[in-house]
Amino acid sequence: MVRHKTIITAELLKQVEELSSQGFNNVMISQSLNIGRQTLSTNKDLKDSIQRGRLTLSRQVTQTVLNTLETNPSNQQMLVKRLCLFNPLINIKTPTNANDALSNLATATKAYANGEINESQLRTIEAVSNSYVKSYEVTTLEERLKTIEDALDEKK
């Protein structure tokens, strides 16, 4: 396979930005313009053009959603969820032990069952609680092993 050096011109940067604004990803832009993927992802000017194109696309999509809010209930629901306009408050404690983390998880599960929080919020609390419990268990286990090792060392 023969490689060629990509010459970065104003026209090329404009083409990259345009494709990016149409929703093309880096692989598609690379193939469309015969630019190496590595060049596309490492050249600052090309990366800036991609970013400008994505920003343009994001603005267009946002404007379209906003323009259809009055007539499209699905867009209304999506916007409310994305903006978290109605974030409920549930009583989550700062855990100091595994039982506190499990209590937080039980509180969140109950709030989810009652429709007070959405599944994404439940999953976030679940992930944090589970991480805390695992960390707590490992730390406790290390402390117990250290105590046993120290006791064995004293007997020698």
C-alpha positions as CSV (number, residue, x, y, z in Angstrom):
1,M,0.0,0.0,0.0
2,V,1.4,3.3,-1.1
3,R,1.1,6.1,1.4
4,H,0.8,9.7,0.4
5,K,1.4,12.8,2.4
6,T,-1.7,14.8,3.1
7,I,-1.3,18.4,2.3
8,I,-3.4,20.5,4.6
9,T,-5.1,23.3,2.7
10,A,-7.9,25.7,3.5
11,E,-10.1,23.8,1.1
12,L,-9.3,20.5,2.8
13,L,-10.1,22.0,6.2
14,K,-13.4,23.3,4.8
15,Q,-14.3,19.9,3.4
16,V,-13.5,18.2,6.7
17,E,-15.6,20.7,8.6
18,E,-18.5,20.2,6.2
19,L,-18.5,16.4,6.4
20,S,-18.3,16.6,10.2
21,S,-21.2,19.0,10.3
22,Q,-23.2,16.4,8.3
23,G,-22.6,13.8,11.0
24,F,-19.6,11.9,9.4
25,N,-17.4,10.3,11.9
26,N,-13.6,10.3,11.6
27,V,-13.4,7.0,9.7
28,M,-16.0,8.2,7.2
29,I,-14.2,11.5,6.7
30,S,-10.9,9.7,6.3
31,Q,-12.3,7.4,3.6
32,S,-14.2,10.2,1.9
33,L,-11.2,12.5,1.5
34,N,-8.5,9.8,1.4
35,I,-6.8,11.1,4.5
36,G,-5.0,8.7,6.8
37,R,-7.0,8.1,10.1
38,Q,-3.9,8.8,12.1
39,T,-3.3,12.1,10.3
40,L,-7.0,13.0,10.9
41,S,-6.7,12.3,14.6
42,T,-3.3,13.9,15.2
43,N,-3.2,17.1,13.1
44,K,-4.4,20.0,15.1
45,D,-6.0,21.9,12.2
46,L,-7.9,18.9,11.1
47,K,-9.1,18.1,14.6
48,D,-10.2,21.7,15.0
49,S,-12.2,21.5,11.7
50,I,-13.9,18.3,12.9
51,Q,-14.7,20.0,16.2
52,R,-16.2,23.0,14.5
53,G,-18.3,20.8,12.3
54,R,-19.6,18.8,15.2
55,L,-20.4,22.0,17.0
56,T,-22.4,23.2,14.0
57,L,-24.3,19.9,13.9
58,S,-25.0,20.1,17.6
59,R,-26.4,23.6,17.2
60,Q,-28.6,22.5,14.3
61,V,-30.0,19.5,16.1
62,T,-30.6,21.6,19.3
63,Q,-32.4,24.3,17.3
64,T,-34.6,21.7,15.5
65,V,-35.6,20.1,18.8
66,L,-36.3,23.5,20.3
67,N,-38.4,24.5,17.3
68,T,-40.6,21.4,17.6
69,L,-41.1,21.5,21.4
70,E,-44.7,22.9,21.1
71,T,-45.8,20.2,18.7
72,N,-43.8,17.2,19.7
73,P,-44.3,15.8,23.2
74,S,-41.4,13.3,22.7
75,N,-39.0,16.2,22.3
76,Q,-40.5,17.8,25.4
77,Q,-39.8,14.7,27.4
78,M,-36.3,14.3,26.0
79,L,-35.4,17.9,26.9
80,V,-36.8,17.6,30.4
81,K,-34.8,14.4,31.0
82,R,-31.6,15.8,29.4
83,L,-31.7,19.1,31.3
84,C,-32.7,17.3,34.5
85,L,-35.3,20.0,35.2
86,F,-37.1,17.9,37.8
87,N,-34.3,16.2,39.7
88,P,-35.8,14.7,42.7
89,L,-34.1,14.7,46.0
90,I,-33.7,11.5,47.9
91,N,-32.0,11.0,51.2
92,I,-28.6,9.6,50.5
93,K,-26.1,9.5,53.3
94,T,-22.4,9.8,53.0
95,P,-21.4,6.2,53.7
96,T,-19.0,5.5,56.6
97,N,-19.4,1.7,56.4
98,A,-20.8,-1.0,54.1
99,N,-24.2,-0.9,55.8
100,D,-24.6,2.8,55.0
101,A,-23.8,2.1,51.3
102,L,-26.3,-0.7,51.3
103,S,-28.9,1.5,53.0
104,N,-28.3,4.1,50.3
105,L,-28.9,1.4,47.7
106,A,-32.1,0.3,49.4
107,T,-33.3,3.9,49.6
108,A,-32.6,4.4,45.9
109,T,-34.3,1.2,44.9
110,K,-37.4,2.2,46.8
111,A,-37.4,5.7,45.2
112,Y,-37.1,4.1,41.8
113,A,-40.0,1.7,42.6
114,N,-42.1,4.7,43.7
115,G,-41.2,6.6,40.5
116,E,-39.3,9.3,42.3
117,I,-36.1,8.7,40.3
118,N,-35.3,7.3,36.9
119,E,-33.4,4.2,36.0
120,S,-30.2,6.2,35.1
121,Q,-30.2,7.8,38.6
122,L,-30.7,4.4,40.2
123,R,-27.8,2.9,38.2
124,T,-25.5,5.8,39.2
125,I,-26.3,5.3,42.9
126,E,-26.0,1.6,42.6
127,A,-22.5,1.9,41.0
128,V,-21.3,4.2,43.6
129,S,-22.7,2.1,46.5
130,N,-21.3,-1.1,45.0
131,S,-17.8,0.5,44.6
132,Y,-17.9,1.7,48.1
133,V,-18.9,-1.7,49.5
134,K,-16.2,-3.4,47.5
135,S,-13.6,-0.9,48.7
136,Y,-14.7,-1.2,52.3
137,E,-14.6,-5.0,52.2
138,V,-11.1,-5.1,50.7
139,T,-9.9,-2.5,53.3
140,T,-11.5,-4.5,56.1
141,L,-10.0,-7.7,54.8
142,E,-6.5,-6.2,54.6
143,E,-6.8,-4.9,58.2
144,R,-7.8,-8.4,59.4
145,L,-4.9,-10.1,57.5
146,K,-2.5,-7.5,59.0
147,T,-3.8,-8.3,62.5
148,I,-3.4,-12.1,61.9
149,E,0.1,-11.6,60.4
150,D,1.2,-9.4,63.3
151,A,-0.1,-12.0,65.8
152,L,1.8,-14.7,64.0
153,D,5.0,-12.6,64.0
154,E,4.7,-12.1,67.8
155,K,4.5,-15.8,68.4
156,K,7.7,-16.5,66.6
